[in-house]
Amino acid sequence: MANVSHHPADLANHPDVSEMRDRYARMLGRPSVVAVDGLLLLAGLYAAISAWTVHFAAAESELALNNLIMGIAVAVIGLALTMAPERMGGLSGACAAIGVWLIVSPWVVTRHPDTGMIWNNVIVGAVICLCGLVAAGMVARAGKHP
């Protein structure tokens, strides 16, 4: 049998060790950004299921579909920001725009929204917009400081 023992010294000779150390240092240096990205993911998932938790899916299927699509989009962006922050940083501004859309969508998509629909979309839209703006600010600040 071949000698396949894994000693801690084995990694020191790895050709990508400096790149891995740099990546880990960048990731550990940005815990607040990861927290904001996680909040975006959770807020997006809530927005996607909110029509059924607030019970307006049957009454207003257009708004339910709108919340489902926008919530999935925010959740995917939040996940992408968490997984590959270097490449997906520009999408954080899109979350702010989606948050604004969620705030105004009850009046645009439905003719007579009820109070539950309005409050649900205003609160989740404000949370998504705020998290998107914070993430965009952090990405812009990280771009200025190498």
Secondary structure, 3 states (H helix, E strand, C coil): CCCCCCCHHHHHHCCCHHHHHHHHHHHHCCHHHHHHHHHHHHHHHHHHHHHHHCCCCCCCHHHHHHHHHHHHHHHHHHHHHHHCHHHHHHHHHHHHHHHHHHHHHHHHHCCCCCHHHHHHHHHHHHHHHHHHHHHHHHHHHHHHCC
